[in-house]
Amino acid sequence: MLTEQEVSRSWRQLFKGEVNSDTFSKAETLLDELRPESPLRHRLGTELDEIREMSLQAK
């Protein structure tokens, strides 16, 4: 299990480049590394939903 700091760092790196289905899959895997009650998990989950929605609108 990764620490919140490690997940946060990996999250930033993940979304620096091109966003595609592989990016979303990796992001979900990172979220799974966090405890269900983690505030970071909730924040990043919400952010992922927003990024996914923006990605769909851009197509």
C-alpha positions as CSV (number, residue, x, y, z in Angstrom):
1,M,0.0,0.0,0.0
2,L,1.3,3.4,-0.9
3,T,1.3,6.4,1.3
4,E,-0.8,9.4,0.6
5,Q,2.3,11.4,-0.4
6,E,3.4,8.7,-2.8
7,V,-0.1,8.6,-4.4
8,S,-0.2,12.4,-4.7
9,R,3.2,12.5,-6.4
10,S,2.2,9.7,-8.8
11,W,-1.1,11.4,-9.5
12,R,0.6,14.6,-10.6
13,Q,3.0,12.8,-12.8
14,L,0.2,10.8,-14.4
15,F,-1.7,13.8,-15.5
16,K,1.3,15.8,-16.8
17,G,1.1,14.1,-20.2
18,E,-1.6,12.9,-22.6
19,V,-4.8,11.7,-20.9
20,N,-6.2,8.5,-22.4
21,S,-8.0,5.4,-21.2
22,D,-4.7,4.0,-19.9
23,T,-4.3,7.2,-17.8
24,F,-7.7,6.7,-16.3
25,S,-7.0,3.0,-15.5
26,K,-3.7,3.9,-13.7
27,A,-5.5,6.7,-11.8
28,E,-8.1,4.3,-10.6
29,T,-5.4,1.9,-9.5
30,L,-3.8,4.7,-7.5
31,L,-7.1,5.5,-5.8
32,D,-7.4,1.8,-4.8
33,E,-4.1,2.2,-2.9
34,L,-5.8,4.7,-0.5
35,R,-8.0,3.8,2.5
36,P,-11.7,4.1,1.7
37,E,-12.1,6.8,4.4
38,S,-9.1,8.9,3.1
39,P,-10.0,12.5,2.3
40,L,-7.3,12.4,-0.4
41,R,-9.2,9.4,-2.0
42,H,-12.4,11.4,-2.0
43,R,-10.7,14.5,-3.5
44,L,-8.8,12.7,-6.2
45,G,-11.9,10.6,-7.0
46,T,-13.9,13.8,-7.6
47,E,-11.0,15.2,-9.6
48,L,-10.9,12.1,-11.7
49,D,-14.6,12.3,-12.5
50,E,-14.1,16.0,-13.6
51,I,-11.1,15.1,-15.8
52,R,-13.0,12.2,-17.4
53,E,-16.0,14.5,-18.1
54,M,-13.7,17.2,-19.6
55,S,-12.0,14.5,-21.7
56,L,-15.4,13.3,-23.1
57,Q,-16.5,16.9,-23.9
58,A,-13.3,17.5,-25.8
59,K,-13.9,14.6,-28.2
